[in-house]
Amino acid sequence: MVAAGDADYNGVADRLGVKPDMVVQEIGWDEDVDEAVRAAIEERIGDELLDEEADEVVDIVLMWWRSDDGDLGDALVDARATLDENGVIWVLTPKTGQPGHVEPSDIAEAVPTVGLSQTSNLSVGPEWMATRLVPRAKSRR
């Protein structure tokens, strides 16, 4: 297991826009998630990640998503339910060649139908990519 402070994870919370005291909800946790990414975020916010059953308003949704997880559009609608109007959804998907890899076109197709815009992609570890989604109106600012 890689600790949050290891070189590959320095700055992951910064790159995801995580700030102290933010409320971050995690959706789609499973044994394959990158625990060092989770630890880096928890360290930055000074608290644990909320689970998918939480119903309080959140600043960031961290959604671990794999090709066999179902309908991404439906999951994004659910994720938006508790998202602050200025909030961000990060969809974390396995990189190319990893089990559960999601084609970027699958994300691109689901995003506009749920009123979101894709703004950036970044690597968050050796096995996971992150795609930043924001409410459509926010992306025009």
A tleap script that builds the chain and sets N, CA, C and O, in Angstrom:
source leaprc.protein.ff14SB
mol = sequence {
  NMET VAL ALA ALA GLY ASP ALA ASP TYR ASN
  GLY VAL ALA ASP ARG LEU GLY VAL LYS PRO
  ASP MET VAL VAL GLN GLU ILE GLY TRP ASP
  GLU ASP VAL ASP GLU ALA VAL ARG ALA ALA
  ILE GLU GLU ARG ILE GLY ASP GLU LEU LEU
  ASP GLU GLU ALA ASP GLU VAL VAL ASP ILE
  VAL LEU MET TRP TRP ARG SER ASP ASP GLY
  ASP LEU GLY ASP ALA LEU VAL ASP ALA ARG
  ALA THR LEU ASP GLU ASN GLY VAL ILE TRP
  VAL LEU THR PRO LYS THR GLY GLN PRO GLY
  HIE VAL GLU PRO SER ASP ILE ALA GLU ALA
  VAL PRO THR VAL GLY LEU SER GLN THR SER
  ASN LEU SER VAL GLY PRO GLU TRP MET ALA
  THR ARG LEU VAL PRO ARG ALA LYS SER ARG
  CARG
}
set mol.1.N position { 0.839 -1.186 0.000 }
set mol.1.CA position { 0.000 0.000 0.000 }
set mol.1.C position { 0.880 1.244 0.000 }
set mol.1.O position { 1.907 1.291 0.678 }
set mol.2.N position { 0.472 2.241 -0.759 }
set mol.2.CA position { 1.229 3.475 -0.870 }
set mol.2.C position { 0.630 4.501 0.075 }
set mol.2.O position { -0.586 4.690 0.099 }
set mol.3.N position { 1.466 5.156 0.845 }
set mol.3.CA position { 0.989 6.191 1.773 }
set mol.3.C position { 0.698 7.470 1.005 }
set mol.3.O position { 1.272 7.713 -0.057 }
set mol.4.N position { -0.195 8.284 1.548 }
set mol.4.CA position { -0.595 9.519 0.884 }
set mol.4.C position { 0.577 10.448 0.629 }
set mol.4.O position { 0.537 11.223 -0.326 }
set mol.5.N position { 1.603 10.400 1.435 }
set mol.5.CA position { 2.726 11.302 1.276 }
set mol.5.C position { 3.762 10.850 0.266 }
set mol.5.O position { 4.703 11.595 -0.006 }
set mol.6.N position { 3.628 9.652 -0.303 }
set mol.6.CA position { 4.612 9.159 -1.258 }
set mol.6.C position { 4.616 10.017 -2.521 }
set mol.6.O position { 3.635 10.690 -2.837 }
set mol.7.N position { 5.727 9.978 -3.227 }
set mol.7.CA position { 5.959 10.869 -4.367 }
set mol.7.C position { 4.838 10.847 -5.400 }
set mol.7.O position { 4.441 11.905 -5.887 }
set mol.8.N position { 4.316 9.671 -5.746 }
set mol.8.CA position { 3.274 9.592 -6.761 }
set mol.8.C position { 1.985 10.299 -6.338 }
set mol.8.O position { 1.139 10.599 -7.180 }
set mol.9.N position { 1.837 10.560 -5.072 }
set mol.9.CA position { 0.584 11.125 -4.581 }
set mol.9.C position { 0.732 12.543 -4.050 }
set mol.9.O position { -0.251 13.145 -3.619 }
set mol.10.N position { 1.953 13.086 -4.075 }
set mol.10.CA position { 2.127 14.475 -3.666 }
set mol.10.C position { 1.293 15.351 -4.582 }
set mol.10.O position { 1.431 15.292 -5.804 }
set mol.11.N position { 0.449 16.145 -4.007 }
set mol.11.CA position { -0.337 17.077 -4.794 }
set mol.11.C position { -1.622 16.538 -5.371 }
set mol.11.O position { -2.330 17.279 -6.051 }
set mol.12.N position { -1.962 15.271 -5.133 }
set mol.12.CA position { -3.204 14.748 -5.717 }
set mol.12.C position { -4.418 15.514 -5.208 }
set mol.12.O position { -5.340 15.789 -5.975 }
set mol.13.N position { -4.430 15.858 -3.938 }
set mol.13.CA position { -5.553 16.639 -3.403 }
set mol.13.C position { -5.596 18.020 -4.054 }
set mol.13.O position { -6.673 18.527 -4.369 }
set mol.14.N position { -4.423 18.629 -4.255 }
set mol.14.CA position { -4.371 19.932 -4.938 }
set mol.14.C position { -4.929 19.825 -6.349 }
set mol.14.O position { -5.749 20.644 -6.763 }
set mol.15.N position { -4.484 18.813 -7.086 }
set mol.15.CA position { -4.919 18.662 -8.471 }
set mol.15.C position { -6.418 18.411 -8.568 }
set mol.15.O position { -7.049 18.766 -9.564 }
set mol.16.N position { -6.984 17.802 -7.535 }
set mol.16.CA position { -8.433 17.556 -7.514 }
set mol.16.C position { -9.206 18.747 -6.952 }
set mol.16.O position { -10.436 18.716 -6.896 }
set mol.17.N position { -8.496 19.793 -6.538 }
set mol.17.CA position { -9.162 20.991 -6.014 }
set mol.17.C position { -9.705 20.829 -4.610 }
set mol.17.O position { -10.607 21.564 -4.209 }
set mol.18.N position { -9.175 19.883 -3.858 }
set mol.18.CA position { -9.651 19.621 -2.504 }
set mol.18.C position { -8.997 20.598 -1.538 }
set mol.18.O position { -7.777 20.764 -1.534 }
set mol.19.N position { -9.820 21.238 -0.725 }
set mol.19.CA position { -9.333 22.205 0.254 }
set mol.19.C position { -9.745 21.755 1.663 }
set mol.19.O position { -10.699 20.993 1.822 }
set mol.20.N position { -9.015 22.233 2.683 }
set mol.20.CA position { -9.372 21.857 4.055 }
set mol.20.C position { -10.841 22.169 4.350 }
set mol.20.O position { -11.388 23.174 3.896 }
set mol.21.N position { -11.449 21.292 5.111 }
set mol.21.CA position { -12.834 21.431 5.584 }
set mol.21.C position { -13.902 21.257 4.504 }
set mol.21.O position { -15.085 21.455 4.781 }
set mol.22.N position { -13.515 20.894 3.291 }
set mol.22.CA position { -14.529 20.578 2.272 }
set mol.22.C position { -15.247 19.291 2.673 }
set mol.22.O position { -14.714 18.474 3.424 }
set mol.23.N position { -16.446 19.128 2.165 }
set mol.23.CA position { -17.200 17.899 2.371 }
set mol.23.C position { -17.104 17.091 1.076 }
set mol.23.O position { -17.526 17.546 0.013 }
set mol.24.N position { -16.540 15.881 1.185 }
set mol.24.CA position { -16.315 15.033 0.016 }
set mol.24.C position { -17.051 13.715 0.203 }
set mol.24.O position { -16.882 13.026 1.209 }
set mol.25.N position { -17.869 13.382 -0.785 }
set mol.25.CA position { -18.613 12.122 -0.771 }
set mol.25.C position { -17.968 11.147 -1.744 }
set mol.25.O position { -17.577 11.517 -2.850 }
set mol.26.N position { -17.865 9.912 -1.318 }
set mol.26.CA position { -17.279 8.868 -2.154 }
set mol.26.C position { -18.371 7.899 -2.581 }
set mol.26.O position { -19.147 7.409 -1.760 }
set mol.27.N position { -18.415 7.633 -3.885 }
set mol.27.CA position { -19.384 6.699 -4.451 }
set mol.27.C position { -18.616 5.624 -5.208 }
set mol.27.O position { -17.656 5.929 -5.916 }
set mol.28.N position { -19.027 4.387 -5.065 }
set mol.28.CA position { -18.437 3.309 -5.836 }
set mol.28.C position { -17.194 2.685 -5.223 }
set mol.28.O position { -16.406 2.048 -5.922 }
set mol.29.N position { -17.016 2.866 -3.919 }
set mol.29.CA position { -15.856 2.252 -3.276 }
set mol.29.C position { -15.919 0.740 -3.459 }
set mol.29.O position { -16.984 0.129 -3.360 }
set mol.30.N position { -14.760 0.151 -3.727 }
set mol.30.CA position { -14.602 -1.295 -3.771 }
set mol.30.C position { -13.146 -1.578 -3.440 }
set mol.30.O position { -12.352 -0.654 -3.266 }
set mol.31.N position { -12.799 -2.845 -3.355 }
set mol.31.CA position { -11.446 -3.212 -2.950 }
set mol.31.C position { -10.373 -2.770 -3.936 }
set mol.31.O position { -9.191 -2.760 -3.591 }
set mol.32.N position { -10.756 -2.405 -5.152 }
set mol.32.CA position { -9.770 -2.009 -6.159 }
set mol.32.C position { -9.424 -0.522 -6.155 }
set mol.32.O position { -8.549 -0.099 -6.912 }
set mol.33.N position { -10.090 0.283 -5.321 }
set mol.33.CA position { -9.819 1.721 -5.330 }
set mol.33.C position { -8.398 2.007 -4.864 }
set mol.33.O position { -7.763 1.167 -4.226 }
set mol.34.N position { -7.913 3.174 -5.180 }
set mol.34.CA position { -6.564 3.581 -4.794 }
set mol.34.C position { -6.641 4.206 -3.402 }
set mol.34.O position { -7.058 5.354 -3.248 }
set mol.35.N position { -6.238 3.446 -2.407 }
set mol.35.CA position { -6.332 3.901 -1.018 }
set mol.35.C position { -5.466 5.125 -0.750 }
set mol.35.O position { -5.788 5.927 0.126 }
set mol.36.N position { -4.378 5.279 -1.487 }
set mol.36.CA position { -3.520 6.454 -1.280 }
set mol.36.C position { -4.220 7.737 -1.736 }
set mol.36.O position { -4.032 8.790 -1.126 }
set mol.37.N position { -5.017 7.661 -2.793 }
set mol.37.CA position { -5.803 8.819 -3.231 }
set mol.37.C position { -6.806 9.178 -2.143 }
set mol.37.O position { -6.949 10.348 -1.786 }
set mol.38.N position { -7.494 8.185 -1.622 }
set mol.38.CA position { -8.469 8.411 -0.552 }
set mol.38.C position { -7.785 9.049 0.660 }
set mol.38.O position { -8.294 10.011 1.235 }
set mol.39.N position { -6.622 8.500 1.043 }
set mol.39.CA position { -5.904 9.006 2.215 }
set mol.39.C position { -5.462 10.456 2.017 }
set mol.39.O position { -5.539 11.263 2.944 }
set mol.40.N position { -4.998 10.786 0.808 }
set mol.40.CA position { -4.563 12.153 0.526 }
set mol.40.C position { -5.732 13.133 0.669 }
set mol.40.O position { -5.567 14.234 1.195 }
set mol.41.N position { -6.903 12.725 0.200 }
set mol.41.CA position { -8.087 13.591 0.298 }
set mol.41.C position { -8.526 13.724 1.752 }
set mol.41.O position { -8.800 14.830 2.218 }
set mol.42.N position { -8.593 12.611 2.466 }
set mol.42.CA position { -8.998 12.670 3.874 }
set mol.42.C position { -8.027 13.516 4.693 }
set mol.42.O position { -8.438 14.261 5.583 }
set mol.43.N position { -6.743 13.394 4.386 }
set mol.43.CA position { -5.752 14.205 5.094 }
set mol.43.C position { -5.995 15.688 4.841 }
set mol.43.O position { -5.907 16.501 5.761 }
set mol.44.N position { -6.299 16.038 3.601 }
set mol.44.CA position { -6.520 17.447 3.249 }
set mol.44.C position { -7.787 18.007 3.889 }
set mol.44.O position { -7.776 19.127 4.399 }
set mol.45.N position { -8.887 17.235 3.868 }
set mol.45.CA position { -10.149 17.771 4.411 }
set mol.45.C position { -10.208 17.661 5.932 }
set mol.45.O position { -11.041 18.299 6.575 }
set mol.46.N position { -9.325 16.856 6.497 }
set mol.46.CA position { -9.311 16.706 7.944 }
set mol.46.C position { -10.465 15.889 8.475 }
set mol.46.O position { -10.858 16.040 9.631 }
set mol.47.N position { -11.014 15.021 7.636 }
set mol.47.CA position { -12.161 14.214 8.028 }
set mol.47.C position { -12.233 13.005 7.098 }
set mol.47.O position { -11.470 12.891 6.138 }
set mol.48.N position { -13.163 12.111 7.405 }
set mol.48.CA position { -13.379 10.959 6.543 }
set mol.48.C position { -14.273 11.341 5.374 }
set mol.48.O position { -15.034 12.307 5.444 }
set mol.49.N position { -14.169 10.565 4.297 }
set mol.49.CA position { -15.061 10.738 3.163 }
set mol.49.C position { -16.450 10.255 3.561 }
set mol.49.O position { -16.588 9.272 4.289 }
set mol.50.N position { -17.475 10.948 3.080 }
set mol.50.CA position { -18.842 10.488 3.303 }
set mol.50.C position { -19.124 9.324 2.368 }
set mol.50.O position { -18.594 9.276 1.258 }
set mol.51.N position { -19.953 8.387 2.807 }
set mol.51.CA position { -20.287 7.271 1.922 }
set mol.51.C position { -21.460 7.639 1.020 }
set mol.51.O position { -22.011 8.736 1.114 }
set mol.52.N position { -21.829 6.716 0.153 }
set mol.52.CA position { -22.862 7.031 -0.826 }
set mol.52.C position { -24.251 7.182 -0.237 }
set mol.52.O position { -25.160 7.652 -0.922 }
set mol.53.N position { -24.437 6.796 1.012 }
set mol.53.CA position { -25.744 6.942 1.666 }
set mol.53.C position { -25.939 8.326 2.283 }
set mol.53.O position { -27.050 8.664 2.690 }
set mol.54.N position { -24.888 9.122 2.359 }
set mol.54.CA position { -24.973 10.450 2.983 }
set mol.54.C position { -25.939 11.332 2.196 }
set mol.54.O position { -26.049 11.216 0.976 }
set mol.55.N position { -26.636 12.212 2.907 }
set mol.55.CA position { -27.578 13.087 2.216 }
set mol.55.C position { -27.325 14.562 2.506 }
set mol.55.O position { -28.195 15.399 2.268 }
set mol.56.N position { -26.136 14.887 3.020 }
set mol.56.CA position { -25.823 16.298 3.227 }
set mol.56.C position { -25.210 16.885 1.963 }
set mol.56.O position { -24.730 16.154 1.096 }
set mol.57.N position { -25.232 18.206 1.867 }
set mol.57.CA position { -24.676 18.883 0.698 }
set mol.57.C position { -23.162 18.709 0.693 }
set mol.57.O position { -22.502 18.885 1.717 }
set mol.58.N position { -22.618 18.361 -0.481 }
set mol.58.CA position { -21.184 18.092 -0.596 }
set mol.58.C position { -20.536 19.033 -1.612 }
set mol.58.O position { -21.178 19.517 -2.544 }
set mol.59.N position { -19.251 19.271 -1.399 }
set mol.59.CA position { -18.472 20.117 -2.305 }
set mol.59.C position { -17.922 19.316 -3.488 }
set mol.59.O position { -17.835 19.817 -4.609 }
set mol.60.N position { -17.555 18.063 -3.212 }
set mol.60.CA position { -16.965 17.204 -4.228 }
set mol.60.C position { -17.543 15.802 -4.097 }
set mol.60.O position { -17.699 15.276 -2.995 }
set mol.61.N position { -17.856 15.211 -5.243 }
set mol.61.CA position { -18.208 13.798 -5.289 }
set mol.61.C position { -17.044 13.085 -5.970 }
set mol.61.O position { -16.632 13.446 -7.073 }
set mol.62.N position { -16.532 12.084 -5.300 }
set mol.62.CA position { -15.472 11.233 -5.824 }
set mol.62.C position { -16.139 9.925 -6.233 }
set mol.62.O position { -16.502 9.118 -5.378 }
set mol.63.N position { -16.304 9.711 -7.544 }
set mol.63.CA position { -17.033 8.546 -8.034 }
set mol.63.C position { -16.072 7.574 -8.709 }
set mol.63.O position { -15.552 7.842 -9.792 }
set mol.64.N position { -15.848 6.438 -8.046 }
set mol.64.CA position { -15.052 5.356 -8.648 }
set mol.64.C position { -15.974 4.623 -9.610 }
set mol.64.O position { -17.025 4.133 -9.197 }
set mol.65.N position { -15.601 4.536 -10.893 }
set mol.65.CA position { -16.499 3.965 -11.897 }
set mol.65.C position { -15.750 2.980 -12.793 }
set mol.65.O position { -14.660 3.267 -13.288 }
set mol.66.N position { -16.361 1.819 -12.986 }
set mol.66.CA position { -15.789 0.776 -13.826 }
set mol.66.C position { -16.771 0.412 -14.932 }
set mol.66.O position { -17.960 0.715 -14.832 }
set mol.67.N position { -16.289 -0.227 -15.971 }
set mol.67.CA position { -17.122 -0.525 -17.145 }
set mol.67.C position { -18.354 -1.355 -16.823 }
set mol.67.O position { -19.356 -1.258 -17.531 }
set mol.68.N position { -18.307 -2.167 -15.776 }
set mol.68.CA position { -19.456 -3.019 -15.459 }
set mol.68.C position { -20.301 -2.487 -14.291 }
set mol.68.O position { -21.051 -3.240 -13.671 }
set mol.69.N position { -20.176 -1.200 -13.999 }
set mol.69.CA position { -20.909 -0.628 -12.863 }
set mol.69.C position { -22.332 -0.199 -13.192 }
set mol.69.O position { -23.044 0.264 -12.301 }
set mol.70.N position { -22.765 -0.333 -14.421 }
set mol.70.CA position { -24.146 0.017 -14.748 }
set mol.70.C position { -24.204 1.231 -15.657 }
set mol.70.O position { -23.320 1.444 -16.487 }
set mol.71.N position { -25.257 2.024 -15.491 }
set mol.71.CA position { -25.496 3.188 -16.340 }
set mol.71.C position { -24.867 4.430 -15.713 }
set mol.71.O position { -25.301 4.881 -14.653 }
set mol.72.N position { -23.854 4.977 -16.362 }
set mol.72.CA position { -23.150 6.137 -15.826 }
set mol.72.C position { -24.070 7.347 -15.722 }
set mol.72.O position { -23.988 8.101 -14.753 }
set mol.73.N position { -24.935 7.539 -16.697 }
set mol.73.CA position { -25.860 8.672 -16.657 }
set mol.73.C position { -26.730 8.644 -15.411 }
set mol.73.O position { -26.882 9.660 -14.732 }
set mol.74.N position { -27.301 7.484 -15.108 }
set mol.74.CA position { -28.130 7.356 -13.900 }
set mol.74.C position { -27.313 7.638 -12.640 }
set mol.74.O position { -27.786 8.304 -11.719 }
set mol.75.N position { -26.080 7.123 -12.611 }
set mol.75.CA position { -25.225 7.337 -11.442 }
set mol.75.C position { -24.879 8.820 -11.273 }
set mol.75.O position { -24.807 9.319 -10.150 }
set mol.76.N position { -24.668 9.515 -12.380 }
set mol.76.CA position { -24.363 10.946 -12.296 }
set mol.76.C position { -25.565 11.750 -11.819 }
set mol.76.O position { -25.407 12.710 -11.065 }
set mol.77.N position { -26.756 11.371 -12.246 }
set mol.77.CA position { -27.966 12.037 -11.746 }
set mol.77.C position { -28.045 11.877 -10.231 }
set mol.77.O position { -28.320 12.839 -9.513 }
set mol.78.N position { -27.805 10.661 -9.748 }
set mol.78.CA position { -27.827 10.421 -8.302 }
set mol.78.C position { -26.740 11.225 -7.587 }
set mol.78.O position { -26.974 11.771 -6.508 }
set mol.79.N position { -25.550 11.296 -8.191 }
set mol.79.CA position { -24.435 12.019 -7.577 }
set mol.79.C position { -24.720 13.512 -7.474 }
set mol.79.O position { -24.263 14.167 -6.537 }
set mol.80.N position { -25.458 14.044 -8.414 }
set mol.80.CA position { -25.785 15.483 -8.392 }
set mol.80.C position { -26.783 15.840 -7.305 }
set mol.80.O position { -26.897 17.008 -6.932 }
set mol.81.N position { -27.502 14.859 -6.793 }
set mol.81.CA position { -28.578 15.133 -5.835 }
set mol.81.C position { -28.110 15.915 -4.614 }
set mol.81.O position { -28.833 16.784 -4.127 }
set mol.82.N position { -26.932 15.627 -4.121 }
set mol.82.CA position { -26.441 16.308 -2.916 }
set mol.82.C position { -25.281 17.254 -3.213 }
set mol.82.O position { -24.674 17.793 -2.287 }
set mol.83.N position { -24.969 17.462 -4.482 }
set mol.83.CA position { -23.836 18.299 -4.870 }
set mol.83.C position { -24.179 19.782 -4.749 }
set mol.83.O position { -25.219 20.230 -5.233 }
set mol.84.N position { -23.295 20.535 -4.099 }
set mol.84.CA position { -23.443 21.981 -4.001 }
set mol.84.C position { -23.500 22.584 -5.409 }
set mol.84.O position { -22.937 22.019 -6.347 }
set mol.85.N position { -24.169 23.712 -5.558 }
set mol.85.CA position { -24.300 24.324 -6.889 }
set mol.85.C position { -22.946 24.657 -7.523 }
set mol.85.O position { -22.846 24.738 -8.747 }
set mol.86.N position { -21.921 24.846 -6.720 }
set mol.86.CA position { -20.574 25.099 -7.231 }
set mol.86.C position { -19.679 23.871 -7.098 }
set mol.86.O position { -18.456 23.969 -7.197 }
set mol.87.N position { -20.296 22.718 -6.873 }
set mol.87.CA position { -19.551 21.493 -6.636 }
set mol.87.C position { -19.003 20.860 -7.895 }
set mol.87.O position { -19.329 21.256 -9.014 }
set mol.88.N position { -18.156 19.861 -7.678 }
set mol.88.CA position { -17.475 19.158 -8.758 }
set mol.88.C position { -17.653 17.656 -8.547 }
set mol.88.O position { -17.605 17.165 -7.420 }
set mol.89.N position { -17.858 16.945 -9.638 }
set mol.89.CA position { -17.852 15.484 -9.606 }
set mol.89.C position { -16.579 15.023 -10.306 }
set mol.89.O position { -16.322 15.399 -11.450 }
set mol.90.N position { -15.790 14.215 -9.621 }
set mol.90.CA position { -14.620 13.582 -10.225 }
set mol.90.C position { -14.979 12.122 -10.473 }
set mol.90.O position { -15.215 11.369 -9.528 }
set mol.91.N position { -15.020 11.722 -11.741 }
set mol.91.CA position { -15.257 10.326 -12.095 }
set mol.91.C position { -13.894 9.674 -12.254 }
set mol.91.O position { -13.131 10.024 -13.154 }
set mol.92.N position { -13.590 8.723 -11.375 }
set mol.92.CA position { -12.315 8.013 -11.416 }
set mol.92.C position { -12.528 6.669 -12.089 }
set mol.92.O position { -13.338 5.854 -11.645 }
set mol.93.N position { -11.786 6.453 -13.169 }
set mol.93.CA position { -11.925 5.224 -13.950 }
set mol.93.C position { -10.564 4.547 -14.097 }
set mol.93.O position { -9.530 5.215 -14.112 }
set mol.94.N position { -10.569 3.215 -14.207 }
set mol.94.CA position { -9.303 2.513 -14.426 }
set mol.94.C position { -8.655 2.949 -15.742 }
set mol.94.O position { -9.334 3.165 -16.747 }
set mol.95.N position { -7.339 3.070 -15.711 }
set mol.95.CA position { -6.609 3.449 -16.919 }
set mol.95.C position { -6.688 2.343 -17.966 }
set mol.95.O position { -7.032 1.202 -17.658 }
set mol.96.N position { -6.365 2.698 -19.203 }
set mol.96.CA position { -6.323 1.744 -20.305 }
set mol.96.C position { -5.478 0.538 -19.910 }
set mol.96.O position { -4.381 0.682 -19.370 }
set mol.97.N position { -6.003 -0.650 -20.186 }
set mol.97.CA position { -5.294 -1.886 -19.871 }
set mol.97.C position { -5.618 -2.444 -18.492 }
set mol.97.O position { -5.258 -3.581 -18.185 }
set mol.98.N position { -6.292 -1.658 -17.658 }
set mol.98.CA position { -6.679 -2.116 -16.319 }
set mol.98.C position { -8.074 -2.750 -16.382 }
set mol.98.O position { -8.898 -2.357 -17.207 }
set mol.99.N position { -8.334 -3.723 -15.514 }
set mol.99.CA position { -9.691 -4.298 -15.472 }
set mol.99.C position { -10.723 -3.210 -15.182 }
set mol.99.O position { -10.526 -2.377 -14.297 }
set mol.100.N position { -11.822 -3.223 -15.931 }
set mol.100.CA position { -12.892 -2.247 -15.719 }
set mol.100.C position { -12.691 -0.938 -16.449 }
set mol.100.O position { -13.446 0.009 -16.230 }
set mol.101.N position { -11.677 -0.859 -17.325 }
set mol.101.CA position { -11.405 0.375 -18.080 }
set mol.101.C position { -12.684 0.885 -18.748 }
set mol.101.O position { -13.456 0.109 -19.311 }
set mol.102.N position { -12.891 2.187 -18.675 }
set mol.102.CA position { -14.046 2.846 -19.285 }
set mol.102.C position { -13.526 3.710 -20.429 }
set mol.102.O position { -12.598 4.499 -20.248 }
set mol.103.N position { -14.120 3.558 -21.593 }
set mol.103.CA position { -13.720 4.377 -22.742 }
set mol.103.C position { -14.097 5.838 -22.473 }
set mol.103.O position { -15.191 6.107 -21.977 }
set mol.104.N position { -13.212 6.779 -22.790 }
set mol.104.CA position { -13.530 8.196 -22.602 }
set mol.104.C position { -14.816 8.612 -23.314 }
set mol.104.O position { -15.529 9.497 -22.840 }
set mol.105.N position { -15.115 7.978 -24.449 }
set mol.105.CA position { -16.339 8.308 -25.179 }
set mol.105.C position { -17.590 7.961 -24.368 }
set mol.105.O position { -18.624 8.613 -24.519 }
set mol.106.N position { -17.504 6.938 -23.508 }
set mol.106.CA position { -18.650 6.580 -22.660 }
set mol.106.C position { -18.968 7.706 -21.677 }
set mol.106.O position { -20.132 8.009 -21.413 }
set mol.107.N position { -17.928 8.310 -21.149 }
set mol.107.CA position { -18.133 9.442 -20.232 }
set mol.107.C position { -18.656 10.633 -21.018 }
set mol.107.O position { -19.619 11.279 -20.604 }
set mol.108.N position { -18.027 10.926 -22.148 }
set mol.108.CA position { -18.427 12.075 -22.963 }
set mol.108.C position { -19.889 11.990 -23.393 }
set mol.108.O position { -20.562 13.017 -23.488 }
set mol.109.N position { -20.383 10.797 -23.652 }
set mol.109.CA position { -21.776 10.622 -24.065 }
set mol.109.C position { -22.749 10.819 -22.910 }
set mol.109.O position { -23.844 11.345 -23.111 }
set mol.110.N position { -22.371 10.407 -21.710 }
set mol.110.CA position { -23.276 10.491 -20.561 }
set mol.110.C position { -23.373 11.898 -19.986 }
set mol.110.O position { -24.423 12.287 -19.473 }
set mol.111.N position { -22.308 12.649 -20.065 }
set mol.111.CA position { -22.209 13.930 -19.369 }
set mol.111.C position { -23.258 14.961 -19.795 }
set mol.111.O position { -23.946 15.493 -18.924 }
set mol.112.N position { -23.419 15.272 -21.087 }
set mol.112.CA position { -24.368 16.328 -21.451 }
set mol.112.C position { -25.818 15.986 -21.136 }
set mol.112.O position { -26.621 16.881 -20.871 }
set mol.113.N position { -26.162 14.701 -21.161 }
set mol.113.CA position { -27.550 14.314 -20.923 }
set mol.113.C position { -27.983 14.556 -19.486 }
set mol.113.O position { -29.179 14.557 -19.193 }
set mol.114.N position { -27.022 14.762 -18.581 }
set mol.114.CA position { -27.369 15.012 -17.177 }
set mol.114.C position { -27.005 16.434 -16.754 }
set mol.114.O position { -26.932 16.729 -15.561 }
set mol.115.N position { -26.774 17.324 -17.739 }
set mol.115.CA position { -26.530 18.728 -17.440 }
set mol.115.C position { -25.150 19.034 -16.888 }
set mol.115.O position { -24.975 19.985 -16.126 }
set mol.116.N position { -24.174 18.228 -17.273 }
set mol.116.CA position { -22.811 18.447 -16.810 }
set mol.116.C position { -21.906 18.739 -18.000 }
set mol.116.O position { -22.250 18.452 -19.147 }
set mol.117.N position { -20.745 19.315 -17.708 }
set mol.117.CA position { -19.709 19.527 -18.711 }
set mol.117.C position { -18.414 18.916 -18.214 }
set mol.117.O position { -18.078 19.009 -17.033 }
set mol.118.N position { -17.690 18.289 -19.130 }
set mol.118.CA position { -16.385 17.723 -18.811 }
set mol.118.C position { -15.348 18.815 -19.012 }
set mol.118.O position { -15.297 19.432 -20.076 }
set mol.119.N position { -14.506 19.064 -17.984 }
set mol.119.CA position { -13.563 20.169 -18.091 }
set mol.119.C position { -12.107 19.747 -18.144 }
set mol.119.O position { -11.292 20.460 -18.729 }
set mol.120.N position { -11.748 18.610 -17.554 }
set mol.120.CA position { -10.348 18.180 -17.588 }
set mol.120.C position { -10.223 16.716 -17.207 }
set mol.120.O position { -11.144 16.113 -16.656 }
set mol.121.N position { -9.054 16.157 -17.515 }
set mol.121.CA position { -8.707 14.794 -17.137 }
set mol.121.C position { -7.319 14.825 -16.520 }
set mol.121.O position { -6.472 15.624 -16.920 }
set mol.122.N position { -7.088 13.958 -15.547 }
set mol.122.CA position { -5.755 13.855 -14.979 }
set mol.122.C position { -5.527 12.479 -14.395 }
set mol.122.O position { -6.468 11.751 -14.077 }
set mol.123.N position { -4.261 12.139 -14.260 }
set mol.123.CA position { -3.872 10.868 -13.667 }
set mol.123.C position { -3.818 11.039 -12.153 }
set mol.123.O position { -3.246 12.005 -11.648 }
set mol.124.N position { -4.419 10.093 -11.436 }
set mol.124.CA position { -4.405 10.179 -9.970 }
set mol.124.C position { -3.739 8.964 -9.342 }
set mol.124.O position { -4.047 8.594 -8.209 }
set mol.125.N position { -2.850 8.360 -10.065 }
set mol.125.CA position { -2.149 7.196 -9.550 }
set mol.125.C position { -1.814 6.270 -10.699 }
set mol.125.O position { -2.149 6.548 -11.851 }
set mol.126.N position { -1.155 5.173 -10.386 }
set mol.126.CA position { -0.714 4.279 -11.448 }
set mol.126.C position { -1.847 3.572 -12.192 }
set mol.126.O position { -1.653 3.137 -13.327 }
set mol.127.N position { -3.009 3.449 -11.585 }
set mol.127.CA position { -4.084 2.677 -12.213 }
set mol.127.C position { -5.360 3.458 -12.487 }
set mol.127.O position { -6.277 2.915 -13.104 }
set mol.128.N position { -5.455 4.728 -12.047 }
set mol.128.CA position { -6.713 5.467 -12.148 }
set mol.128.C position { -6.552 6.821 -12.831 }
set mol.128.O position { -5.567 7.531 -12.628 }
set mol.129.N position { -7.554 7.158 -13.647 }
set mol.129.CA position { -7.696 8.478 -14.272 }
set mol.129.C position { -8.886 9.176 -13.629 }
set mol.129.O position { -9.819 8.525 -13.158 }
set mol.130.N position { -8.847 10.501 -13.612 }
set mol.130.CA position { -9.960 11.276 -13.071 }
set mol.130.C position { -10.463 12.236 -14.144 }
set mol.130.O position { -9.676 12.887 -14.831 }
set mol.131.N position { -11.770 12.312 -14.273 }
set mol.131.CA position { -12.425 13.226 -15.204 }
set mol.131.C position { -13.258 14.200 -14.382 }
set mol.131.O position { -14.110 13.790 -13.594 }
set mol.132.N position { -13.004 15.505 -14.573 }
set mol.132.CA position { -13.688 16.546 -13.803 }
set mol.132.C position { -14.971 16.953 -14.519 }
set mol.132.O position { -14.956 17.312 -15.697 }
set mol.133.N position { -16.073 16.890 -13.791 }
set mol.133.CA position { -17.379 17.271 -14.317 }
set mol.133.C position { -17.955 18.378 -13.459 }
set mol.133.O position { -17.876 18.331 -12.232 }
set mol.134.N position { -18.532 19.370 -14.106 }
set mol.134.CA position { -19.170 20.482 -13.388 }
set mol.134.C position { -20.550 20.724 -13.986 }
set mol.134.O position { -20.796 20.380 -15.142 }
set mol.135.N position { -21.455 21.318 -13.200 }
set mol.135.CA position { -22.748 21.699 -13.775 }
set mol.135.C position { -22.523 22.595 -14.988 }
set mol.135.O position { -21.649 23.462 -14.971 }
set mol.136.N position { -23.303 22.389 -16.025 }
set mol.136.CA position { -23.087 23.059 -17.304 }
set mol.136.C position { -22.960 24.576 -17.173 }
set mol.136.O position { -22.070 25.157 -17.795 }
set mol.137.N position { -23.788 25.220 -16.413 }
set mol.137.CA position { -23.735 26.685 -16.283 }
set mol.137.C position { -22.392 27.131 -15.704 }
set mol.137.O position { -21.872 28.175 -16.097 }
set mol.138.N position { -21.833 26.372 -14.794 }
set mol.138.CA position { -20.566 26.739 -14.158 }
set mol.138.C position { -19.418 26.726 -15.164 }
set mol.138.O position { -18.497 27.534 -15.052 }
set mol.139.N position { -19.455 25.843 -16.122 }
set mol.139.CA position { -18.335 25.702 -17.060 }
set mol.139.C position { -18.204 26.909 -17.975 }
set mol.139.O position { -17.155 27.089 -18.595 }
set mol.140.N position { -19.225 27.734 -18.079 }
set mol.140.CA position { -19.174 28.910 -18.960 }
set mol.140.C position { -18.603 30.122 -18.265 }
set mol.140.O position { -18.350 31.134 -18.918 }
set mol.141.N position { -18.391 30.057 -16.970 }
set mol.141.CA position { -17.889 31.231 -16.234 }
set mol.141.C position { -16.458 31.504 -16.520 }
set mol.141.O position { -15.891 32.454 -15.980 }
savepdb mol mol.pdb
quit
